[in-house]
Amino acid sequence: MLRVENMTVRFGGLTAVNDLSFQVEQGEIFTMMGPNGAGKTTAFNAVTGFVRPAAGQVSYKGQSLLDRAPDDIAALGIRRTFQNNGILREMTVLENVLTGLELAIPHAFWRTVVGAPSARRAEREAVARSRAILARLGIAELADRTAGDLSFGQQRLVEIARALVADAQLIMLDEPAVGLSPSDRHQLGIVLRGLAGQGIAIVLVEHVQDLVMAVSDRILVLNYGKCLAEGEPEAVRNNKAVLEAYLGQE
Ligand SMILES: Nc1ncnc2c1ncn2[C@@H]1O[C@H](COP(=O)(O)OP(=O)(O)OP(=O)(O)O)[C@@H](O)[C@H]1O
């Protein structure tokens, strides 16, 4: 589904991602982990069009993602979240989810925003679709709450709902466990496994090991921009190079 081949990203003289290759399949949870500065967020940004690789190929369902703007990539069905919580805090949960449709149905969305009568049906459909997504994530009752008042765990689910409402097939989550309590992390893990079970591919950038070990199908460990190890959680956890470079430090 997502294929990254020999990708290198440079910032001036610094090689942040160095000859990295990986693939993510439908229904799979693929996690990138590694020490601070290893290049995880940069790899993520390169896939989603926020930085341009100096070399390599990135493709999704056979189409190259290189030279595409972030909005174009999102419109193909790849949605992402950002490290520092992309929730619109003053808006309700439902309004937050509706913003996820902006790219999917731009004309209807904007007619809805300006309130033209012809947009009423589109608006009703968008609201129904958003409420259905909230129900699918088990947070239907939060629809009319102000997003900024929710717990971090609930906010993370709202971000995921915003990705799902636009029919994302690949969701990329940058450090979703930051600030979450153990029970919120557990809940997030259940939600992510549920989505994978419905065929959605998930790419995680995550440090928090209990979540990573519990949900990932495969883990790639980055170190200085290079792949140090890749495999199933148990194999990666016991990999000597990984233990020395990263996991053993904790
Ligand atoms: N826009 C940028 N300009 C210059 N250097 C950058 C830029 N973004 C990242 N870097 C550098 O690239 C390297 C990789 O950073 P990146 O943020 O991808 O690492 P990371 O593994 O995501 O780390 P963290 O876990 O701290 O988020 C670091 O040395 C970082 O300082």
The ligand as an SDF file (V2000), in Angstrom:
LIG
                    3D

 31 33  0  0  0  0  0  0  0  0999 V2000
   13.3590   21.4910    9.4290 N   0  0  0  0  0  0  0  0  0  0  0  0
   14.5490   21.0610    9.8430 C   0  0  0  0  0  0  0  0  0  0  0  0
   15.6790   21.7610    9.5720 N   0  0  0  0  0  0  0  0  0  0  0  0
   16.8940   21.3200    9.9630 C   0  0  0  0  0  0  0  0  0  0  0  0
   17.0950   20.1780   10.6730 N   0  0  0  0  0  0  0  0  0  0  0  0
   16.0050   19.4580   10.9800 C   0  0  0  0  0  0  0  0  0  0  0  0
   14.6920   19.8530   10.5920 C   0  0  0  0  0  0  0  0  0  0  0  0
   13.8070   18.9080   11.0530 N   0  0  0  0  0  0  0  0  0  0  0  0
   14.5530   17.9830   11.6970 C   0  0  0  0  0  0  0  0  0  0  0  0
   15.8580   18.3080   11.6550 N   0  0  0  0  0  0  0  0  0  0  0  0
   16.9640   17.5150   12.2040 C   0  0  0  0  0  0  0  0  0  0  0  0
   16.8780   16.2270   11.6110 O   0  0  0  0  0  0  0  0  0  0  0  0
   17.2010   15.2240   12.5700 C   0  0  0  0  0  0  0  0  0  0  0  0
   16.0220   14.2630   12.7010 C   0  0  0  0  0  0  0  0  0  0  0  0
   14.9500   14.9480   13.3690 O   0  0  0  0  0  0  0  0  0  0  0  0
   13.5070   14.3040   13.5750 P   0  0  0  0  0  0  0  0  0  0  0  0
   12.6470   15.3430   14.2100 O   0  0  0  0  0  0  0  0  0  0  0  0
   13.0570   13.6800   12.3250 O   0  0  0  0  0  0  0  0  0  0  0  0
   13.8320   13.1650   14.6290 O   0  0  0  0  0  0  0  0  0  0  0  0
   12.8270   12.3070   15.4970 P   0  0  0  0  0  0  0  0  0  0  0  0
   13.3550   10.9260   15.4410 O   0  0  0  0  0  0  0  0  0  0  0  0
   11.4410   12.5380   15.0380 O   0  0  0  0  0  0  0  0  0  0  0  0
   13.0520   12.9010   16.9390 O   0  0  0  0  0  0  0  0  0  0  0  0
   11.9970   13.2060   18.1110 P   0  0  0  0  0  0  0  0  0  0  0  0
   11.7140   11.8920   18.7220 O   0  0  0  0  0  0  0  0  0  0  0  0
   12.7810   14.1070   19.0090 O   0  0  0  0  0  0  0  0  0  0  0  0
   10.8000   13.8560   17.4950 O   0  0  0  0  0  0  0  0  0  0  0  0
   17.5510   15.9500   13.8600 C   0  0  0  0  0  0  0  0  0  0  0  0
   18.9450   16.0970   13.9160 O   0  0  0  0  0  0  0  0  0  0  0  0
   16.8560   17.2850   13.6880 C   0  0  0  0  0  0  0  0  0  0  0  0
   17.5350   18.2930   14.4090 O   0  0  0  0  0  0  0  0  0  0  0  0
  1  2  1  0
  2  3  1  0
  2  7  2  0
  3  4  2  0
  4  5  1  0
  5  6  2  0
  6  7  1  0
  6 10  1  0
  7  8  1  0
  8  9  2  0
  9 10  1  0
 10 11  1  0
 11 12  1  0
 11 30  1  0
 12 13  1  0
 13 14  1  0
 13 28  1  0
 14 15  1  0
 15 16  1  0
 16 17  2  0
 16 18  1  0
 16 19  1  0
 19 20  1  0
 20 21  2  0
 20 22  1  0
 20 23  1  0
 23 24  1  0
 24 25  2  0
 24 26  1  0
 24 27  1  0
 28 29  1  0
 28 30  1  0
 30 31  1  0
M  END
$$$$
